Amino acid sequence: MATRNLARISLALPRAIRSSSLKRSLSLAPYAVPFSASATNHANNTKNPTNFAIKLPAVLALAGASLIGGYCLGSSHSDHYNELQTNRELPKGERGCCSCDAPASPPKEVVELTEAQTALSSKLQKIVGKDHVYDGMKESSKNAQFLKGARMGNGKALCIVQPGTVRETVQCLQDIVDAGCVVLPQGANTGLTGGSVPRNDTPDTRPAVVLSMKRLDTHFPIDDGKRVVCLAGCGISTLASSIQSWFPDRESHSILGSTFLNPSTAAGVAFGSGGVYVRKGPARTDRALYAKVSRNKWGENIVTVVNTLGIGGLEDADYQQNSGEDAIGALDVYANDVRQGFKRTIAKSSNSKDGRAKASDSDYQNTVCECTEEVSRFNADTTGEDCNRSEGKVVILATVHDTFPAPKEKRVFWVSFPDMETTLAFRREVCLNNPKDLPISCEYLDRDSVDIIDRSGRIATYMIRYLGMGDIMGVLWGIKTSIDGLPFSWAPLICDKLLHTFNNWVPEAIPGKFMTAGREWDHHCLVAAGEFGDDTLDRYMDRMNAFVKKHNDKLVADEKDVGGKIVSVVEAASPSEMTALNAFRFVAALAFKTYVVGEDIQGISVDYALPKNGGLAPPLAPSAATPVRRMRYSHFGCNVVHEDIAYALGVDTHKEKMSFKHIVEEEGGKLPAEHGHGTEYHAPESAQTRWMNMDPLNVLNPGVGGLSTLPKYGK
């Protein structure tokens, strides 16, 4: 097995964002934010005496020098990297090269393609065009982005197809299953658990076809901006920019978190992601257009399109059967008009059951405030329309999502605590006091998180601060992933090695007042509170001030605690500082991988949900190896934790990871919480049964969540 395939775990970002959308005038003309404007805004925001004066050209020059230097340096260190990668595990389950004395995986049975499978690529080309079907049997620079997972997973596919319309998607799906192949629906391929790429280490002999939805990136508002329709390939960063342009007083579901990767909105629904926003809840909707595959009594494969969009003029009831017109065609026409810039009247939700259905988790504000032994959210949730948390067992074609009021005023605070008990009390008494006064977000970082991000994430933080979430970041990530994929043993590590080496050449990525608190306290919350027109901000401030006074007065009055640390509150004084803090928090996972590579150690990553009345770190087993670092950062409002644990070389990280997962479950936690089961996690029986009912033939994403990869699940 090639070393570069096993060790390659860097995040992949779409090379370009090509979505069509609306102009400010809502004329349905193409919309794009020029990079120069975005960069200028960030540059202006950073003109603050408390910030460091690192310039955009310096960031770009340093990044470029790192990449070029890495190529040269790596060629002289190939043997060293080969040695380091042996039996080494990097974050998110990716191992280094296999030990030479390890038993080899049994070769997959070579099966001769049928006539229909041999002809499939040509058939798909007739549907989508020659330029949108790629061979997937041999990895190349053109197809690697579809065959390799962002952090784990790698395999071959008979082909990759990228339909450009909803109709083409349905036609491709029908032809693929008729040819006896399995289908892997894929968005931006930014998933972290291997669930959207081919896997060849299974007993299933059916060829796989990657159904890439990237070209289906059109999105448009309905209901005067209160909701938005997204085709399956629309990226969350693209959508956030569009909503901000069309309706400045509203915002989309996801505007922070992993938006710099621009994952698709459909993937958010399929995995239930989006834990940053306490007021909005995880991504979900019961209004969607999605396809399922079944078989009739004559043995014919039937692709059924389920339409719960609930949009006037786009419902199945609006068209007579066998009339030659249907909702799919109408949606394609509307989306094409948007892409072409033609004016269309903004559509409205119908008064049907579907039109009144939920387009977000509207009950979340109430449930997240409950102090119970249940978790707030997790991936194996089986509620709602089949599209929700489907993990590829249906093909999502389009979704409807609520937009949300933007705060009229926002304040951001770095709040530090001496112990976890006080931190959890702050969560209960201030952040989750009642459903009406929830903060915008509440993110937790422990001391190791602050230290590791500062040690290995400065360059990434600056790049997000200055370059934003758009095309330039995509180009730079494309360069990095291209270097990672070079046919040299050192290639998957050298970029992170260089980023780690040059990290301390640049100033601290956030102002010193925050870093001082980060180094002096052990527990931190990055809290954003907003005013939504009903004094929510004032009430939040009253609660926070009262909490700080209560704990600090008690400390001063207790002679035993004289000289002890009090609760510290440091406020971001400008939009520039707010941007810096957000970027600092959301490069945590990237910084950990860079740290592990740079320090020549290994690491594992686990995401899990803890009970709403809990939050203490699960203990490690008495027999567990001692970690080099234990980095915990979380969406604190919903108690969804991302834990990265670093170990010295030689530790059996697989054993440590399995042991830790069992401890989390014994503590009442659930795994995974938002990244999907993929091929890494075994889903509970309730989730598996639901997926099997969705896809009885097991032709869609077989093997996800521990399910069988065989036809009809081996029955």
C-alpha positions as CSV (number, residue, x, y, z in Angstrom):
1,M,0.0,0.0,0.0
2,A,1.4,3.4,-1.0
3,T,2.6,5.6,1.9
4,R,1.1,8.7,0.5
5,N,-2.4,7.2,0.3
6,L,-2.4,6.2,4.0
7,A,-0.9,9.4,5.5
8,R,-2.8,12.0,3.4
9,I,-5.3,13.7,5.7
10,S,-5.1,17.4,4.9
11,L,-8.4,19.1,4.2
12,A,-9.4,19.6,0.6
13,L,-11.2,22.7,-0.5
14,P,-13.0,23.3,-3.8
15,R,-10.6,24.9,-6.3
16,A,-13.2,27.6,-7.2
17,I,-16.6,28.7,-6.2
18,R,-18.7,29.0,-9.3
19,S,-22.1,29.4,-7.9
20,S,-24.7,31.5,-9.6
21,S,-27.0,33.7,-7.5
22,L,-28.8,37.0,-7.3
23,K,-27.8,40.6,-7.5
24,R,-28.6,43.1,-4.7
25,S,-31.6,44.1,-6.8
26,L,-32.9,40.5,-6.6
27,S,-33.0,40.5,-10.4
28,L,-31.7,36.9,-10.4
29,A,-28.5,38.0,-12.1
30,P,-25.1,36.4,-11.4
31,Y,-23.5,37.6,-8.2
32,A,-20.0,37.5,-7.0
33,V,-17.9,39.3,-4.4
34,P,-14.6,40.4,-5.9
35,F,-11.6,39.3,-3.9
36,S,-10.2,42.8,-3.8
37,A,-13.2,44.1,-1.9
38,S,-13.1,41.3,0.6
39,A,-9.4,41.7,1.2
40,T,-9.8,45.5,1.6
41,N,-12.4,45.1,4.2
42,H,-10.2,42.7,6.2
43,A,-7.3,45.0,5.9
44,N,-9.2,48.0,7.0
45,N,-10.5,46.2,10.1
46,T,-7.0,45.3,11.2
47,K,-5.9,48.9,11.6
48,N,-6.0,48.8,15.3
49,P,-3.1,49.6,17.6
50,T,-3.6,46.4,19.6
51,N,-3.2,44.2,16.5
52,F,0.0,43.2,14.8
53,A,0.9,44.8,11.5
54,I,1.6,41.7,9.4
55,K,0.5,42.4,5.8
56,L,-1.3,40.3,3.3
57,P,1.7,40.1,0.9
58,A,3.8,38.8,3.8
59,V,1.3,36.1,4.5
60,L,1.2,35.0,0.9
61,A,5.0,35.2,0.6
62,L,5.5,33.1,3.7
63,A,2.9,30.5,2.5
64,G,4.6,30.3,-0.9
65,A,8.0,30.1,0.6
66,S,6.8,27.3,2.9
67,L,5.5,25.3,0.0
68,I,8.5,25.8,-2.3
69,G,11.0,25.3,0.6
70,G,9.1,22.2,1.6
71,Y,9.7,20.6,-1.8
72,C,13.4,21.3,-1.7
73,L,13.8,20.3,1.9
74,G,11.7,17.2,1.6
75,S,13.9,15.7,-1.1
76,S,16.8,15.6,1.3
77,H,14.8,14.1,4.2
78,S,13.0,11.2,2.5
79,D,14.5,8.5,4.6
80,H,13.7,10.4,7.8
81,Y,10.0,10.8,6.8
82,N,9.8,7.1,5.8
83,E,11.0,6.2,9.3
84,L,8.6,8.5,11.1
85,Q,5.6,7.3,9.1
86,T,6.0,3.6,10.0
87,N,3.2,2.6,12.3
88,R,2.4,6.2,13.0
89,E,-1.2,7.5,13.3
90,L,-2.1,11.1,12.3
91,P,-5.4,12.8,13.4
92,K,-8.7,11.4,12.2
93,G,-7.7,7.8,11.9
94,E,-5.1,8.0,9.1
95,R,-2.1,5.7,9.7
96,G,1.3,6.1,8.3
97,C,2.7,3.4,6.1
98,C,2.1,-0.2,7.1
99,S,4.8,-2.0,9.0
100,C,6.7,-4.3,6.7
101,D,5.9,-7.3,8.9
102,A,2.2,-6.5,9.2
103,P,-0.2,-8.9,7.5
104,A,-1.2,-7.7,4.1
105,S,-4.9,-7.1,3.4
106,P,-6.4,-9.8,1.2
107,P,-6.6,-8.6,-2.4
108,K,-10.1,-7.8,-3.6
109,E,-11.5,-10.3,-6.1
110,V,-11.0,-9.1,-9.6
111,V,-14.3,-9.2,-11.4
112,E,-14.7,-8.6,-15.1
113,L,-17.0,-5.8,-16.0
114,T,-20.3,-6.5,-17.6
115,E,-21.2,-5.1,-21.0
116,A,-23.5,-2.5,-19.3
117,Q,-20.7,-1.4,-16.9
118,T,-18.2,-1.1,-19.7
119,A,-20.6,1.1,-21.7
120,L,-21.7,3.2,-18.7
121,S,-19.1,6.0,-19.0
122,S,-20.1,6.6,-22.6
123,K,-23.8,6.5,-21.6
124,L,-23.3,9.1,-18.9
125,Q,-21.3,11.3,-21.2
126,K,-24.4,11.5,-23.4
127,I,-26.3,12.8,-20.5
128,V,-23.9,15.4,-18.9
129,G,-21.4,16.0,-21.6
130,K,-17.9,14.5,-22.2
131,D,-16.1,17.1,-20.0
132,H,-18.1,16.0,-16.9
133,V,-17.3,12.3,-16.8
134,Y,-13.8,11.2,-15.5
135,D,-12.2,7.9,-15.3
136,G,-11.7,6.8,-11.7
137,M,-9.8,3.5,-12.1
138,K,-6.4,5.1,-12.0
139,E,-5.7,8.1,-9.7
140,S,-4.5,11.3,-11.3
141,S,-4.4,15.0,-10.5
142,K,-7.7,15.4,-12.3
143,N,-9.7,12.8,-10.2
144,A,-7.8,12.7,-6.9
145,Q,-10.2,15.3,-5.4
146,F,-13.1,12.8,-5.8
147,L,-11.3,9.6,-4.8
148,K,-9.5,10.7,-1.6
149,G,-11.3,11.8,1.5
150,A,-10.4,15.1,3.1
151,R,-8.9,13.3,6.1
152,M,-9.4,9.5,5.5
153,G,-10.5,7.1,2.8
154,N,-9.2,6.4,-0.6
155,G,-10.3,4.1,-3.4
156,K,-11.0,3.6,-7.1
157,A,-14.2,4.2,-9.0
158,L,-15.4,3.1,-12.4
159,C,-16.0,6.7,-13.1
160,I,-16.9,10.1,-11.7
161,V,-19.9,12.0,-13.1
162,Q,-20.9,15.6,-12.5
163,P,-24.5,16.3,-13.6
164,G,-25.4,19.9,-14.2
165,T,-29.2,19.8,-13.6
166,V,-31.5,18.0,-11.4
167,R,-32.9,16.0,-14.3
168,E,-29.5,14.9,-15.4
169,T,-28.8,13.7,-11.8
170,V,-31.9,11.5,-11.8
171,Q,-31.0,10.1,-15.2
172,C,-27.5,9.4,-14.2
173,L,-28.7,7.7,-11.0
174,Q,-31.0,5.4,-13.0
175,D,-28.3,4.4,-15.5
176,I,-25.8,3.7,-12.8
177,V,-28.0,1.4,-10.8
178,D,-29.2,-0.3,-14.0
179,A,-25.6,-1.1,-14.9
180,G,-25.2,-2.9,-11.6
181,C,-23.0,-0.3,-10.0
182,V,-23.2,1.4,-6.6
183,V,-23.5,5.1,-6.1
184,L,-21.5,7.4,-3.8
185,P,-23.2,10.8,-3.6
186,Q,-20.6,13.4,-3.0
187,G,-20.7,17.2,-2.3
188,A,-17.5,19.1,-1.8
189,N,-15.8,16.0,-0.4
190,T,-14.8,17.7,2.9
191,G,-16.1,14.9,5.1
192,L,-13.9,13.7,7.9
193,T,-14.9,10.0,8.4
194,G,-14.5,8.5,4.9
195,G,-18.1,8.3,4.0
196,S,-18.1,10.0,0.6
197,V,-15.2,8.3,-1.2
198,P,-14.7,4.8,-2.7
199,R,-13.4,2.0,-0.5
200,N,-11.8,-1.0,-2.1
201,D,-11.2,-3.1,1.0
202,T,-14.6,-4.7,1.1
203,P,-16.1,-8.0,-0.2
204,D,-18.5,-6.2,-2.5
205,T,-17.5,-6.6,-6.1
206,R,-19.9,-4.1,-7.6
207,P,-18.1,-1.1,-9.3
208,A,-18.6,2.2,-7.6
209,V,-19.5,5.5,-9.4
210,V,-19.0,8.8,-7.7
211,L,-22.0,11.1,-8.2
212,S,-20.4,14.5,-7.7
213,M,-23.0,17.3,-7.1
214,K,-20.5,20.2,-7.4
215,R,-22.1,21.7,-10.5
216,L,-25.5,21.8,-8.9
217,D,-24.5,25.0,-7.0
218,T,-27.4,27.3,-7.8
219,H,-29.3,28.9,-4.9
220,F,-32.1,31.5,-4.7
221,P,-34.3,33.2,-2.1
222,I,-38.0,32.5,-1.6
223,D,-40.6,34.1,0.8
224,D,-39.0,37.5,0.4
225,G,-35.7,36.3,1.9
226,K,-37.1,34.4,4.9
227,R,-36.0,31.1,3.2
228,V,-33.6,30.0,0.6
229,V,-33.5,27.1,-1.9
230,C,-30.2,25.4,-2.4
231,L,-29.4,22.8,-5.1
232,A,-27.3,20.0,-3.6
233,G,-23.9,21.4,-4.6
234,C,-24.3,24.9,-3.1
235,G,-21.5,25.6,-0.6
236,I,-22.3,27.1,2.8
237,S,-19.7,29.8,2.5
238,T,-21.1,30.8,-0.9
239,L,-24.6,30.9,0.5
240,A,-23.6,33.0,3.5
241,S,-22.1,35.6,1.1
242,S,-25.1,35.6,-1.0
243,I,-27.6,36.1,1.8
244,Q,-25.5,38.9,3.2
245,S,-25.6,40.7,-0.2
246,W,-29.3,40.1,-0.9
247,F,-30.7,40.8,2.6
248,P,-28.2,42.5,4.9
249,D,-30.6,42.2,7.8
250,R,-30.6,38.4,7.6
251,E,-28.1,35.6,7.6
252,S,-27.9,31.9,6.6
253,H,-27.5,29.0,8.9
254,S,-23.7,28.7,8.8
255,I,-21.5,31.7,8.7
256,L,-18.6,30.4,10.9
257,G,-17.2,27.0,11.8
258,S,-16.0,25.0,8.7
259,T,-17.2,27.6,6.2
260,F,-13.7,28.2,4.9
261,L,-13.9,24.6,3.5
262,N,-17.2,25.5,1.8
263,P,-18.9,22.1,2.3
264,S,-22.3,21.7,0.6
265,T,-25.6,22.6,2.3
266,A,-26.9,19.1,1.4
267,A,-24.0,17.5,3.3
268,G,-24.9,19.6,6.3
269,V,-28.4,18.1,6.2
270,A,-27.1,14.6,5.6
271,F,-24.8,14.8,8.6
272,G,-26.6,17.1,10.9
273,S,-23.7,19.5,11.2
274,G,-23.5,23.0,12.4
275,G,-23.0,23.2,16.2
276,V,-21.6,26.7,16.4
277,Y,-25.0,28.5,16.6
278,V,-26.8,28.1,19.9
279,R,-29.9,30.0,18.6
280,K,-30.1,28.1,15.3
281,G,-29.3,24.5,16.1
282,P,-27.8,21.9,13.8
283,A,-28.6,21.8,10.0
284,R,-31.8,20.1,9.2
285,T,-34.9,20.6,7.1
286,D,-38.1,18.6,6.3
287,R,-38.4,20.5,2.9
288,A,-36.3,18.8,0.3
289,L,-36.2,17.1,-3.1
290,Y,-34.4,13.7,-2.9
291,A,-34.1,10.4,-4.8
292,K,-34.5,6.8,-3.5
293,V,-33.8,3.5,-5.3
294,S,-36.0,0.4,-5.0
295,R,-37.0,-2.5,-7.2
296,N,-40.4,-3.6,-8.4
297,K,-41.8,-7.1,-8.7
298,W,-40.4,-7.5,-12.2
299,G,-36.9,-6.9,-11.0
300,E,-36.6,-3.4,-12.5
301,N,-34.7,-0.7,-10.6
302,I,-37.0,2.2,-9.8
303,V,-35.7,5.7,-9.0
304,T,-38.3,7.6,-7.0
305,V,-38.0,11.3,-6.4
306,V,-39.6,12.5,-3.2
307,N,-40.7,16.1,-3.3
308,T,-41.4,17.9,0.0
309,L,-40.0,21.3,-1.1
310,G,-43.4,22.9,-0.5
311,I,-42.9,25.7,-3.1
312,G,-45.8,27.1,-5.1
313,G,-45.4,26.0,-8.7
314,L,-42.9,23.3,-7.8
315,E,-45.1,20.8,-6.1
316,D,-46.1,17.5,-7.7
317,A,-49.7,18.4,-7.4
318,D,-49.1,21.4,-9.7
319,Y,-48.6,19.1,-12.7
320,Q,-50.8,16.5,-14.4
321,Q,-49.5,13.0,-14.7
322,N,-48.1,12.1,-18.2
323,S,-48.3,15.8,-19.2
324,G,-44.6,16.0,-20.1
325,E,-44.1,18.6,-17.4
326,D,-43.2,18.1,-13.8
327,A,-41.6,19.8,-10.7
328,I,-38.1,18.6,-11.6
329,G,-38.3,20.3,-15.0
330,A,-39.8,23.5,-13.5
331,L,-37.0,23.6,-10.9
332,D,-34.3,23.2,-13.6
333,V,-35.9,26.0,-15.6
334,Y,-36.0,28.3,-12.6
335,A,-32.4,27.5,-11.6
336,N,-31.2,28.0,-15.2
337,D,-32.8,31.4,-15.2
338,V,-31.0,32.3,-12.1
339,R,-27.7,31.2,-13.6
340,Q,-28.4,33.2,-16.8
341,G,-29.4,36.3,-14.9
342,F,-33.0,36.5,-16.0
343,K,-35.5,38.2,-13.8
344,R,-38.0,35.9,-12.1
345,T,-40.6,36.7,-9.5
346,I,-39.4,35.4,-6.1
347,A,-41.2,32.2,-5.3
348,K,-43.4,31.6,-2.3
349,S,-44.0,28.7,0.0
350,S,-47.2,26.9,-0.7
351,N,-50.0,26.5,1.9
352,S,-49.7,22.7,1.7
353,K,-48.4,20.5,4.5
354,D,-44.9,20.6,2.9
355,G,-45.0,24.4,2.6
356,R,-45.7,24.6,6.4
357,A,-43.1,22.0,7.3
358,K,-39.9,22.9,9.2
359,A,-36.9,24.3,7.3
360,S,-34.7,24.4,10.4
361,D,-34.6,22.9,13.9
362,S,-37.1,25.4,15.3
363,D,-37.4,23.5,18.7
364,Y,-33.7,23.6,19.4
365,Q,-33.7,26.7,21.5
366,N,-36.0,25.0,24.0
367,T,-34.3,21.6,24.0
368,V,-30.7,22.9,24.4
369,C,-31.6,24.7,27.6
370,E,-33.0,21.5,29.3
371,C,-30.7,20.2,32.0
372,T,-31.2,16.5,31.5
373,E,-29.1,13.3,30.9
374,E,-29.9,13.4,27.2
375,V,-27.6,14.9,24.6
376,S,-28.6,18.0,22.6
377,R,-27.7,16.4,19.2
378,F,-25.9,13.5,17.6
379,N,-25.5,11.9,14.2
380,A,-27.7,8.8,14.9
381,D,-30.8,11.0,15.4
382,T,-33.6,9.3,13.4
383,T,-36.2,12.0,13.5
384,G,-37.5,14.1,10.6
385,E,-37.7,13.6,6.8
386,D,-35.5,10.9,5.3
387,C,-33.0,13.5,4.0
388,N,-31.9,14.4,7.5
389,R,-28.8,12.5,8.7
390,S,-29.2,10.2,5.7
391,E,-25.4,9.9,5.2
392,G,-25.7,9.1,1.5
393,K,-28.6,6.5,1.7
394,V,-30.7,8.9,-0.4
395,V,-29.5,11.3,-3.0
396,I,-30.4,14.9,-1.9
397,L,-31.2,17.1,-4.9
398,A,-32.4,20.3,-3.4
399,T,-33.3,21.7,0.1
400,V,-35.2,24.6,1.6
401,H,-33.6,26.4,4.6
402,D,-34.7,29.2,6.9
403,T,-32.7,32.3,7.0
404,F,-32.3,34.1,10.4
405,P,-32.4,37.7,11.6
406,A,-28.9,39.2,11.8
407,P,-28.1,40.9,15.2
408,K,-28.4,44.6,15.2
409,E,-25.4,44.7,17.6
410,K,-22.9,42.1,18.5
411,R,-20.3,41.9,21.3
412,V,-17.7,39.2,21.6
413,F,-15.9,38.2,24.8
414,W,-13.0,35.9,25.8
415,V,-14.1,34.6,29.2
416,S,-11.5,32.6,31.3
417,F,-12.1,30.4,34.3
418,P,-9.9,28.7,36.9
419,D,-11.6,25.3,36.8
420,M,-14.1,23.3,34.7
421,E,-16.8,23.4,37.4
422,T,-17.0,27.2,37.2
423,T,-16.9,27.0,33.4
424,L,-19.9,24.7,33.4
425,A,-21.7,26.9,35.9
426,F,-21.2,29.8,33.5
427,R,-22.8,27.7,30.7
428,R,-25.9,26.9,32.8
429,E,-26.4,30.3,34.5
430,V,-25.4,32.7,31.8
431,C,-25.4,31.1,28.3
432,L,-28.4,28.7,28.7
433,N,-30.4,30.5,31.3
434,N,-33.5,30.6,29.1
435,P,-34.4,29.9,25.5
436,K,-35.2,33.6,24.6
437,D,-31.9,35.0,25.6
438,L,-29.4,32.6,24.1
439,P,-26.1,34.0,22.9
440,I,-25.2,33.8,19.2
441,S,-22.4,31.3,19.9
442,C,-20.4,29.9,22.8
443,E,-17.2,28.0,22.0
444,Y,-14.9,26.4,24.6
445,L,-11.1,26.0,24.4
446,D,-8.9,24.4,27.1
447,R,-5.3,25.4,27.8
448,D,-3.8,22.8,25.4
449,S,-6.0,24.1,22.6
450,V,-4.8,27.7,23.1
451,D,-1.2,26.5,23.3
452,I,-1.3,24.3,20.2
453,I,-3.2,26.8,18.0
454,D,-0.7,29.4,19.0
455,R,2.3,27.1,18.4
456,S,1.1,25.7,15.0
457,G,-1.9,27.6,13.8
458,R,-0.7,31.3,13.5
459,I,-0.2,31.2,9.7
460,A,-3.6,29.5,9.1
461,T,-5.3,32.1,11.4
462,Y,-3.7,35.0,9.5
463,M,-4.7,33.5,6.2
464,I,-8.3,33.2,7.2
465,R,-8.3,36.7,8.7
466,Y,-6.9,38.4,5.6
467,L,-8.1,36.1,2.8
468,G,-11.6,35.3,4.2
469,M,-13.4,32.2,3.1
470,G,-13.4,32.6,-0.6
471,D,-11.5,31.6,-3.8
472,I,-8.0,32.5,-2.7
473,M,-8.1,30.1,0.2
474,G,-9.4,27.5,-2.2
475,V,-6.4,28.0,-4.5
476,L,-3.9,27.8,-1.6
477,W,-5.6,24.6,-0.2
478,G,-5.5,23.2,-3.7
479,I,-1.7,23.8,-3.9
480,K,-1.2,22.2,-0.5
481,T,-3.2,19.1,-1.4
482,S,-1.4,18.8,-4.7
483,I,1.9,18.8,-2.8
484,D,0.5,16.3,-0.3
485,G,-0.3,14.0,-3.3
486,L,3.1,14.1,-4.9
487,P,4.7,10.6,-5.4
488,F,7.3,11.1,-2.6
489,S,7.1,9.5,0.8
490,W,7.6,12.9,2.5
491,A,5.0,14.7,0.5
492,P,2.0,14.3,2.8
493,L,3.9,15.7,5.8
494,I,6.2,18.4,4.4
495,C,3.6,21.3,4.2
496,D,2.6,20.8,7.9
497,K,6.3,20.5,8.8
498,L,7.1,23.8,7.2
499,L,4.0,25.5,8.7
500,H,5.1,24.4,12.1
501,T,8.7,25.5,11.5
502,F,7.8,29.0,10.3
503,N,4.9,29.4,12.7
504,N,6.9,31.4,15.3
505,W,8.3,33.7,12.6
506,V,5.0,35.5,12.5
507,P,3.5,37.5,15.4
508,E,0.8,36.0,17.7
509,A,-2.4,35.7,15.6
510,I,-4.7,37.4,18.2
511,P,-4.0,40.5,20.4
512,G,-1.9,40.0,23.4
513,K,-4.7,40.7,25.9
514,F,-6.4,37.5,24.8
515,M,-3.1,35.5,24.7
516,T,-2.3,36.6,28.3
517,A,-5.6,35.2,29.5
518,G,-5.1,32.1,27.4
519,R,-1.8,31.4,29.1
520,E,-2.8,32.3,32.7
521,W,-6.2,30.4,32.8
522,D,-7.0,26.8,32.0
523,H,-10.5,27.1,30.6
524,H,-11.9,29.6,28.1
525,C,-15.2,30.5,26.4
526,L,-15.4,32.6,23.3
527,V,-18.9,34.0,23.6
528,A,-20.7,36.1,21.0
529,A,-23.9,37.9,22.2
530,G,-26.3,39.9,20.1
531,E,-29.1,42.3,20.2
532,F,-32.2,41.1,18.2
533,G,-34.5,44.0,19.0
534,D,-35.9,42.8,22.4
535,D,-33.1,43.7,24.8
536,T,-31.5,40.2,24.6
537,L,-28.0,41.7,24.7
538,D,-28.8,43.8,27.9
539,R,-30.2,40.8,29.7
540,Y,-27.1,38.7,28.7
541,M,-24.8,41.4,30.0
542,D,-26.7,41.6,33.3
543,R,-26.4,37.8,33.8
544,M,-22.7,37.7,32.9
545,N,-21.8,40.7,35.1
546,A,-23.7,39.2,38.0
547,F,-22.0,35.8,37.5
548,V,-18.5,37.4,37.4
549,K,-19.2,39.5,40.5
550,K,-20.6,36.6,42.5
551,H,-17.6,34.4,41.8
552,N,-14.9,37.0,42.1
553,D,-16.4,38.5,45.3
554,K,-16.6,35.1,46.9
555,L,-12.9,34.5,46.0
556,V,-11.7,37.7,47.5
557,A,-13.7,37.1,50.7
558,D,-12.3,33.6,51.2
559,E,-8.9,33.9,52.9
560,K,-7.9,30.5,51.7
561,D,-8.2,31.6,48.1
562,V,-6.3,34.8,48.4
563,G,-4.1,35.1,45.3
564,G,-6.2,32.6,43.4
565,K,-7.4,33.2,39.9
566,I,-10.7,34.9,39.3
567,V,-13.1,34.8,36.4
568,S,-11.6,37.0,33.6
569,V,-13.6,38.8,30.9
570,V,-11.8,40.4,27.9
571,E,-13.9,42.0,25.2
572,A,-13.0,42.3,21.5
573,A,-12.8,46.0,20.8
574,S,-13.3,46.0,17.1
575,P,-14.6,43.9,14.1
576,S,-10.9,43.1,13.4
577,E,-10.5,41.5,16.8
578,M,-13.7,39.6,16.5
579,T,-12.5,38.1,13.1
580,A,-9.2,37.2,14.7
581,L,-10.8,35.3,17.6
582,N,-13.2,33.4,15.3
583,A,-10.3,32.4,13.0
584,F,-8.2,31.4,16.0
585,R,-10.9,29.0,17.2
586,F,-11.7,27.5,13.9
587,V,-8.2,26.5,12.9
588,A,-8.0,24.2,15.9
589,A,-8.2,20.9,14.0
590,L,-5.8,22.1,11.3
591,A,-3.3,23.3,14.0
592,F,-3.4,20.0,15.8
593,K,-2.4,18.1,12.7
594,T,0.4,20.6,12.0
595,Y,1.5,20.3,15.6
596,V,1.6,16.5,15.5
597,V,3.6,16.4,12.2
598,G,5.9,19.2,13.4
599,E,6.7,17.6,16.7
600,D,7.3,14.2,15.1
601,I,4.6,12.5,17.2
602,Q,1.2,11.0,16.4
603,G,-2.4,11.7,17.3
604,I,-6.1,10.8,17.2
605,S,-9.3,12.8,17.0
606,V,-12.7,11.9,18.4
607,D,-15.9,14.0,18.3
608,Y,-18.7,13.2,20.7
609,A,-21.7,14.7,22.5
610,L,-22.0,14.8,26.3
611,P,-25.2,14.9,28.3
612,K,-26.8,18.3,28.7
613,N,-26.3,18.2,32.4
614,G,-22.6,17.2,32.1
615,G,-19.5,18.5,30.4
616,L,-16.5,17.3,32.5
617,A,-13.7,15.7,30.5
618,P,-14.2,11.9,30.3
619,P,-11.4,10.2,32.3
620,L,-8.8,8.2,30.5
621,A,-8.6,4.5,31.5
622,P,-6.1,3.7,34.3
623,S,-4.1,1.6,31.9
624,A,-4.1,4.2,29.1
625,A,-0.9,5.6,27.7
626,T,0.0,9.1,29.0
627,P,-0.8,11.7,26.3
628,V,1.7,14.3,25.2
629,R,-1.2,16.7,24.9
630,R,-5.0,16.4,25.4
631,M,-6.7,19.1,23.3
632,R,-10.4,19.7,24.0
633,Y,-12.5,22.3,22.2
634,S,-16.2,22.3,21.9
635,H,-19.5,23.8,20.8
636,F,-20.1,24.6,24.5
637,G,-23.8,25.3,24.2
638,C,-24.7,21.9,22.9
639,N,-21.8,20.0,24.7
640,V,-20.4,18.6,21.4
641,V,-16.7,18.1,22.0
642,H,-13.9,17.7,19.5
643,E,-11.0,16.0,21.3
644,D,-7.5,15.7,19.8
645,I,-5.0,13.6,21.8
646,A,-1.3,13.5,21.0
647,Y,0.9,10.5,21.8
648,A,4.5,9.7,21.5
649,L,5.6,7.4,18.7
650,G,5.3,3.7,19.6
651,V,1.9,4.1,21.4
652,D,-0.9,1.8,20.0
653,T,-3.2,4.7,19.1
654,H,-5.9,2.4,17.8
655,K,-6.2,0.7,21.1
656,E,-6.2,4.1,22.9
657,K,-8.9,5.4,20.6
658,M,-11.2,2.4,21.1
659,S,-10.7,2.5,24.8
660,F,-11.6,6.2,24.9
661,K,-14.7,5.8,22.8
662,H,-16.0,3.2,25.3
663,I,-15.4,5.5,28.2
664,V,-17.3,8.3,26.5
665,E,-20.3,6.0,26.1
666,E,-20.0,4.8,29.7
667,E,-20.2,8.5,30.7
668,G,-23.5,8.9,28.8
669,G,-22.0,10.4,25.7
670,K,-22.8,9.5,22.1
671,L,-20.5,9.2,19.1
672,P,-20.2,10.7,16.5
673,A,-21.8,14.0,17.1
674,E,-21.6,15.9,13.9
675,H,-19.1,14.6,11.4
676,G,-21.1,11.5,10.4
677,H,-20.4,7.8,10.9
678,G,-18.7,7.2,7.6
679,T,-16.5,4.2,7.7
680,E,-15.0,5.1,11.1
681,Y,-18.0,4.7,13.4
682,H,-20.5,1.9,13.9
683,A,-24.1,3.3,14.0
684,P,-26.7,2.1,16.5
685,E,-29.3,-0.4,15.3
686,S,-32.0,2.3,15.1
687,A,-30.0,4.3,12.6
688,Q,-28.9,1.3,10.6
689,T,-32.5,0.1,10.3
690,R,-33.6,3.5,9.1
691,W,-30.9,3.6,6.4
692,M,-31.8,0.1,5.3
693,N,-35.4,1.1,4.8
694,M,-34.3,4.1,2.8
695,D,-32.1,2.0,0.5
696,P,-33.2,-1.7,0.6
697,L,-31.0,-2.7,-2.3
698,N,-27.8,-1.2,-0.7
699,V,-26.8,0.6,-3.8
700,L,-26.3,4.0,-2.2
701,N,-23.1,4.5,-0.1
702,P,-22.8,0.9,0.9
703,G,-20.9,0.2,4.1
704,V,-21.7,3.5,5.9
705,G,-22.0,3.3,9.7
706,G,-20.9,-0.3,9.9
707,L,-23.5,-1.7,7.5
708,S,-22.7,-4.5,5.1
709,T,-21.4,-3.5,1.8
710,L,-23.0,-6.5,0.0
711,P,-26.2,-6.2,-2.2
712,K,-29.3,-6.2,0.0
713,Y,-27.0,-6.1,3.0
714,G,-26.0,-9.7,2.4
715,K,-29.5,-11.0,3.0
